[in-house]
């Protein structure tokens, strides 16, 4: 039955080469933790992606309850945390996952750095990876404000103050981030939009480029 | 780099990658498993199952953390709260602490916000173009590795400094972080509700002021109590400023005289602003502030 469906689609779209590209490629021994235990360091990239998927899924569920305005944001998070069934768990996954994704990405970056895997011909992939790193930090910064408690509010205020100290364009950056004169209602909607639409969009595009390049170039050889 | 290229190989790659060197002859043949030595295997399902084993270990740890530690939530943002100690998330702490160093703050802040981080992150971003040698092993390229290790050590050190500084600040201002305070209060309220047999969580009952027309109320304005404890005298829970409503349940008149006279925690002494009689009058009134039976 499944085979029949596959063949039916394959006849029309010729998906076998695509499947070959995605799934049926060789993974060398030196990155396989089943053969060399120390090869688990090669898993950090995959784990970063795994946690990113968790972040996207849990974030999608959070937006079902979150209200991005200064009166209801805190109340909606409070409601989600304490009243909604498993709301605390979903929010917990998103909160701790945000830290974990940074940890995993950090370890992945170190692995790539110390194995010299960023060297020719993989320079572009390293640059894209660093851009992903910055996007992740941006997601962390914008997501921090959303619960609209004191910690969120004052951290954002300080963060924007720091951005303001950039010469010449500082005040423009500040206004762009705040969306007005103060950290307030417009800042919250802005950060929400950036956190939920802009940065994830950029992240997915960069991830696609990251994976495409890995497939094209293969994993770096053993040292 | 463990394997060189033999001239009779079907496909020749650039370095150790799977990017094919352009050859003039022959059709493009997809690279096969034999281009890597050892026991290579297919990505799906063979390898992915093994990587998934590592993933499962991480996932279990992650879920245990999620279930045992609730995500923190403080009190609603209050821009007038002057006592709050701002803290970014932990992965920004190194940068936050860095900006407190002498030569990258105040007059030199541009060096701290743009200069040093710009160079550091710029170098990281462009690492492949700065470190262009063919050698991949880290111990054979000591400059690159040392720079990275130094950067790592400074980041860890700054993060620890920042955290210690925060803990110290909490201690000297006698502050409990809001999300912990809030959780404790919620637990207490739940316990109280369970004891009194009342169902539900509406344990917070508004306590009215006793003797609202007492002349002592005028004293709260004169002595500027209202500046911190609020015009409604309800204090500011998130800053640790107590409410006057029901304060008589917590302190005796003697305690209150002492607190007003000599101050407590962040509260300044009022012995210079009020006379002893006034303090006595105020404390008498405050001691009357008890919850209605």
Boltz contact constraints between the chains, C-beta under 6 A:
constraints:
  - contact:
      token1: [A, 23]
      token2: [B, 43]
      max_distance: 6.0
  - contact:
      token1: [A, 23]
      token2: [B, 44]
      max_distance: 6.0
  - contact:
      token1: [A, 24]
      token2: [B, 42]
      max_distance: 6.0
  - contact:
      token1: [A, 25]
      token2: [B, 43]
      max_distance: 6.0
  - contact:
      token1: [A, 26]
      token2: [B, 33]
      max_distance: 6.0
  - contact:
      token1: [A, 26]
      token2: [B, 40]
      max_distance: 6.0
  - contact:
      token1: [A, 27]
      token2: [B, 41]
      max_distance: 6.0
  - contact:
      token1: [A, 27]
      token2: [B, 43]
      max_distance: 6.0
  - contact:
      token1: [A, 27]
      token2: [B, 47]
      max_distance: 6.0
  - contact:
      token1: [A, 28]
      token2: [B, 36]
      max_distance: 6.0
  - contact:
      token1: [A, 28]
      token2: [B, 40]
      max_distance: 6.0
  - contact:
      token1: [A, 29]
      token2: [B, 38]
      max_distance: 6.0
  - contact:
      token1: [A, 29]
      token2: [B, 39]
      max_distance: 6.0
  - contact:
      token1: [A, 29]
      token2: [B, 40]
      max_distance: 6.0
  - contact:
      token1: [A, 34]
      token2: [B, 50]
      max_distance: 6.0
  - contact:
      token1: [A, 40]
      token2: [B, 54]
      max_distance: 6.0
  - contact:
      token1: [A, 43]
      token2: [B, 51]
      max_distance: 6.0
  - contact:
      token1: [A, 43]
      token2: [B, 54]
      max_distance: 6.0
  - contact:
      token1: [A, 46]
      token2: [B, 51]
      max_distance: 6.0
  - contact:
      token1: [A, 47]
      token2: [B, 58]
      max_distance: 6.0
  - contact:
      token1: [A, 50]
      token2: [B, 55]
      max_distance: 6.0
  - contact:
      token1: [A, 74]
      token2: [B, 76]
      max_distance: 6.0
  - contact:
      token1: [A, 81]
      token2: [B, 73]
      max_distance: 6.0
  - contact:
      token1: [A, 88]
      token2: [B, 70]
      max_distance: 6.0
  - contact:
      token1: [A, 91]
      token2: [B, 71]
      max_distance: 6.0
  - contact:
      token1: [A, 92]
      token2: [B, 66]
      max_distance: 6.0
  - contact:
      token1: [A, 92]
      token2: [B, 71]
      max_distance: 6.0
  - contact:
      token1: [A, 93]
      token2: [B, 66]
      max_distance: 6.0
  - contact:
      token1: [A, 95]
      token2: [B, 71]
      max_distance: 6.0
  - contact:
      token1: [A, 96]
      token2: [B, 65]
      max_distance: 6.0
  - contact:
      token1: [A, 96]
      token2: [B, 66]
      max_distance: 6.0
  - contact:
      token1: [A, 102]
      token2: [B, 91]
      max_distance: 6.0
  - contact:
      token1: [A, 113]
      token2: [B, 148]
      max_distance: 6.0
  - contact:
      token1: [A, 114]
      token2: [B, 138]
      max_distance: 6.0
  - contact:
      token1: [A, 116]
      token2: [B, 136]
      max_distance: 6.0
  - contact:
      token1: [A, 118]
      token2: [B, 127]
      max_distance: 6.0
  - contact:
      token1: [A, 118]
      token2: [B, 128]
      max_distance: 6.0
  - contact:
      token1: [A, 121]
      token2: [B, 14]
      max_distance: 6.0
  - contact:
      token1: [A, 121]
      token2: [B, 15]
      max_distance: 6.0
  - contact:
      token1: [A, 121]
      token2: [B, 17]
      max_distance: 6.0
  - contact:
      token1: [A, 121]
      token2: [B, 19]
      max_distance: 6.0
  - contact:
      token1: [A, 123]
      token2: [B, 128]
      max_distance: 6.0
  - contact:
      token1: [A, 126]
      token2: [B, 128]
      max_distance: 6.0
  - contact:
      token1: [A, 130]
      token2: [B, 125]
      max_distance: 6.0
  - contact:
      token1: [A, 140]
      token2: [B, 89]
      max_distance: 6.0
  - contact:
      token1: [A, 144]
      token2: [B, 89]
      max_distance: 6.0
  - contact:
      token1: [A, 147]
      token2: [B, 73]
      max_distance: 6.0
  - contact:
      token1: [A, 148]
      token2: [B, 77]
      max_distance: 6.0
  - contact:
      token1: [A, 149]
      token2: [B, 73]
      max_distance: 6.0
  - contact:
      token1: [A, 149]
      token2: [B, 74]
      max_distance: 6.0
  - contact:
      token1: [A, 149]
      token2: [B, 77]
      max_distance: 6.0
  - contact:
      token1: [A, 150]
      token2: [B, 74]
      max_distance: 6.0
  - contact:
      token1: [A, 150]
      token2: [B, 75]
      max_distance: 6.0
  - contact:
      token1: [A, 150]
      token2: [B, 77]
      max_distance: 6.0
  - contact:
      token1: [A, 150]
      token2: [B, 84]
      max_distance: 6.0
  - contact:
      token1: [A, 150]
      token2: [B, 178]
      max_distance: 6.0
  - contact:
      token1: [A, 151]
      token2: [B, 74]
      max_distance: 6.0
  - contact:
      token1: [A, 153]
      token2: [B, 77]
      max_distance: 6.0
  - contact:
      token1: [A, 154]
      token2: [B, 84]
      max_distance: 6.0
  - contact:
      token1: [A, 154]
      token2: [B, 86]
      max_distance: 6.0
  - contact:
      token1: [A, 155]
      token2: [B, 86]
      max_distance: 6.0
  - contact:
      token1: [A, 155]
      token2: [B, 88]
      max_distance: 6.0
  - contact:
      token1: [A, 158]
      token2: [B, 86]
      max_distance: 6.0
  - contact:
      token1: [A, 162]
      token2: [B, 113]
      max_distance: 6.0
  - contact:
      token1: [A, 165]
      token2: [B, 109]
      max_distance: 6.0
  - contact:
      token1: [A, 165]
      token2: [B, 113]
      max_distance: 6.0
  - contact:
      token1: [A, 166]
      token2: [B, 113]
      max_distance: 6.0
  - contact:
      token1: [A, 166]
      token2: [B, 114]
      max_distance: 6.0
  - contact:
      token1: [A, 167]
      token2: [B, 110]
      max_distance: 6.0
  - contact:
      token1: [A, 217]
      token2: [B, 17]
      max_distance: 6.0
  - contact:
      token1: [A, 217]
      token2: [B, 18]
      max_distance: 6.0
  - contact:
      token1: [A, 217]
      token2: [B, 19]
      max_distance: 6.0
  - contact:
      token1: [A, 218]
      token2: [B, 17]
      max_distance: 6.0
  - contact:
      token1: [A, 218]
      token2: [B, 18]
      max_distance: 6.0
  - contact:
      token1: [A, 220]
      token2: [B, 16]
      max_distance: 6.0
  - contact:
      token1: [A, 221]
      token2: [B, 1]
      max_distance: 6.0
  - contact:
      token1: [A, 221]
      token2: [B, 16]
      max_distance: 6.0
  - contact:
      token1: [A, 222]
      token2: [B, 2]
      max_distance: 6.0
  - contact:
      token1: [A, 223]
      token2: [B, 136]
      max_distance: 6.0
  - contact:
      token1: [A, 223]
      token2: [B, 137]
      max_distance: 6.0
